Amino acid sequence: MNNNQTCPDYMSPELSAPHQSVDLLKDIIKRYGQTHYARAGQMIRDADFHSQVFWVDSGVLLLRTDAQYSIANFGKNQLIGVNNIFQGGMPDHYLEVVEDTRYTVCPVEHFLHHLDDGRVVLAIAEHINWQAMVMAFYVSVMLREDAYGKVKFALELLSKASAEFRDHISVVKFVCERTGVSKAHAHSILKQLRLGGYIEMTAGNLVQIFKHLPSAY
């Protein structure tokens, strides 16, 4: 990725998840699932995560690979865990509850029982294809970009997230967990971007990006 390229909209579930597919899969979750509540700071892992598909009714969740890295965030009216339908799809992943959350969970068995319905198979395939496209772009950024390019990408990605999510996570935490850039380096870059009038932050949270971020640092 060239540093002049912005983070594409398809990186955001809120903007580009395949809506018809999401709606069909949501219907299965709502028909067979159960509502749960989780408090901020709680972790959803092991069988509680890997054997379920989730629909977020309210709140904020992070998808983590470990305590140091997160790879996705989810909020109201978003779908999580479609890969779990095929066992082993996300073996080390788990969810962290960022804000008190209400969600509906449906055991993957109910999706397996619907695989004779071509619409369900297509919906699953479309969603997984979108996830693969998102991950391919993310990996390309991590492999090709320098520290500034990674911070730029993370800022643009965060700006596409809901205000609810941005209010519950600091910019530095988000940048470091998504990119592996050190806190000191992230602080330095963010300071220069603030001084240059590119971004607005309040209490460590991103408010907005005022203009296109510079191509180099």
C-alpha positions in Angstrom: 0.0 0.0 0.0 1.2 3.5 -0.8 1.0 5.9 2.1 -1.2 8.1 0.0 -3.9 5.4 -0.1 -6.6 5.7 2.5 -8.0 2.8 4.5 -10.8 1.4 2.3 -14.3 1.4 3.5 -14.6 -2.3 3.3 -12.3 -2.5 6.4 -15.3 -1.4 8.5 -18.1 -3.9 9.3 -20.4 -0.9 9.8 -19.8 0.3 6.3 -19.3 -2.7 4.2 -20.2 -6.1 5.6 -22.5 -7.8 3.1 -25.8 -6.7 4.4 -28.1 -9.2 2.8 -25.9 -12.1 4.0 -25.7 -10.5 7.5 -29.5 -10.2 7.7 -30.1 -13.9 6.7 -27.5 -15.1 9.2 -28.9 -12.8 11.9 -32.4 -14.4 11.4 -31.0 -17.8 12.2 -29.2 -16.4 15.3 -32.4 -14.7 16.5 -34.5 -17.8 15.8 -32.4 -20.3 17.6 -30.1 -18.2 19.9 -30.3 -17.0 23.4 -29.7 -13.5 24.8 -26.7 -13.0 27.1 -25.2 -10.0 29.0 -21.6 -9.3 29.7 -19.9 -6.6 31.7 -17.0 -4.5 30.7 -13.7 -6.3 31.2 -15.2 -9.8 30.8 -13.6 -12.2 28.4 -15.6 -14.6 26.2 -13.3 -17.5 25.2 -12.9 -21.2 24.6 -16.1 -23.0 23.9 -18.2 -20.0 24.9 -16.7 -18.3 21.8 -15.6 -21.0 19.4 -18.9 -23.0 19.4 -21.1 -20.0 18.8 -22.1 -17.3 16.3 -22.9 -13.9 17.8 -25.2 -11.0 17.1 -24.4 -7.8 19.0 -27.5 -6.1 20.2 -25.7 -3.3 22.1 -22.3 -2.6 23.5 -18.7 -2.9 22.3 -16.5 -6.0 21.8 -12.9 -6.5 20.7 -11.7 -9.7 18.9 -8.3 -10.6 20.3 -5.6 -13.0 19.4 -3.9 -12.4 22.8 -3.6 -9.8 25.6 -1.3 -7.7 23.4 -3.1 -7.6 20.0 -6.7 -7.0 18.9 -7.7 -7.5 15.3 -11.3 -6.3 15.1 -13.9 -4.3 17.0 -17.7 -4.9 16.9 -20.7 -2.9 18.1 -24.5 -2.7 17.8 -26.0 -4.8 14.9 -22.8 -6.6 14.0 -22.1 -10.3 13.4 -19.2 -12.2 14.9 -18.0 -15.7 14.6 -19.1 -16.9 11.2 -15.8 -18.7 10.9 -16.7 -20.7 13.9 -19.2 -22.6 11.8 -16.2 -24.5 10.4 -14.4 -25.7 13.5 -10.8 -24.5 13.8 -11.5 -21.2 11.9 -10.3 -19.0 14.8 -8.7 -21.4 17.3 -6.8 -18.8 19.4 -9.2 -15.9 19.2 -11.5 -14.6 22.0 -13.7 -11.6 22.8 -13.0 -8.8 25.3 -16.0 -6.8 26.4 -15.1 -3.1 26.2 -18.5 -1.8 27.2 -21.4 -3.6 28.9 -22.9 -5.7 26.1 -26.1 -7.5 25.3 -25.7 -10.1 22.6 -27.4 -13.1 21.1 -25.5 -16.4 20.7 -26.5 -19.3 18.5 -24.7 -22.7 18.5 -22.9 -23.4 15.2 -25.0 -26.7 14.9 -28.0 -24.7 13.9 -26.0 -23.3 10.9 -24.8 -26.7 10.0 -28.3 -28.0 9.9 -29.1 -25.3 7.3 -26.3 -26.1 4.9 -28.8 -27.8 2.6 -30.3 -24.3 2.0 -28.3 -22.6 -0.8 -29.1 -19.2 0.5 -27.5 -19.9 3.8 -24.4 -21.4 2.1 -24.1 -18.3 -0.1 -24.5 -16.0 2.9 -21.8 -17.8 4.8 -19.5 -17.8 1.8 -20.1 -14.1 1.1 -19.3 -13.1 4.7 -16.2 -15.2 4.9 -15.0 -13.8 1.6 -15.5 -10.3 2.9 -13.5 -11.2 6.1 -10.7 -12.7 3.9 -10.5 -9.4 1.9 -10.3 -7.4 5.1 -7.6 -9.6 6.5 -5.6 -9.6 3.3 -5.5 -5.8 3.3 -4.5 -5.7 7.0 -1.7 -8.2 6.5 -0.4 -6.2 3.5 -0.2 -3.1 5.6 1.6 -4.9 8.4 4.1 -6.4 6.0 4.8 -3.4 3.8 4.5 -0.2 5.8 6.9 1.5 8.1 5.7 2.7 11.6 4.1 5.9 10.3 2.2 4.0 7.5 0.9 1.6 10.2 -0.2 4.5 12.5 -1.8 6.3 9.5 -3.7 3.1 8.6 -4.8 2.6 12.2 -6.1 6.2 12.6 -8.1 6.0 9.4 -9.5 2.6 10.5 -10.4 4.0 13.9 -12.1 7.1 12.3 -14.5 4.7 10.5 -15.5 3.0 13.8 -18.6 4.2 15.7 -18.4 7.1 18.1 -19.4 4.6 20.8 -16.3 2.5 20.2 -14.0 5.6 19.8 -15.2 6.9 23.2 -14.2 3.6 24.9 -10.6 3.1 23.6 -7.6 5.4 23.6 -6.0 6.2 20.3 -2.6 4.9 21.5 -4.0 1.6 22.8 -5.8 1.1 19.5 -2.8 1.9 17.4 -0.4 -0.3 19.4 -2.8 -3.2 19.6 -3.6 -3.2 15.9 -0.1 -2.5 14.5 2.6 -3.5 17.1 4.1 0.0 17.0 5.6 0.9 20.3 3.8 3.3 22.6 6.6 5.8 22.5 6.7 5.9 18.7 2.9 6.1 18.5 2.8 9.0 21.0 5.5 10.8 18.9 3.6 10.5 15.6 0.3 11.4 17.1 1.7 14.5 18.7 3.1 15.7 15.4 -0.3 15.0 13.7 -2.1 17.0 16.4 0.3 19.9 16.1 -0.1 19.8 12.3 -3.9 20.2 12.7 -4.6 16.8 11.1 -6.4 15.1 14.0 -8.4 16.1 17.1 -8.2 14.1 20.3 -9.9 14.6 23.6 -8.8 12.8 26.8 -6.7 10.4 24.6 -9.6 9.5 22.3 -9.9 10.3 18.6 -12.6 12.8 17.8 -12.0 13.3 14.1 -9.5 13.5 11.3 -9.6 17.0 9.9 -7.8 16.4 6.6 -6.0 13.8 4.6 -3.1 12.5 6.7 0.4 13.3 5.2 2.0 10.6 3.0 5.2 10.5 5.1 6.4 11.4 8.6 
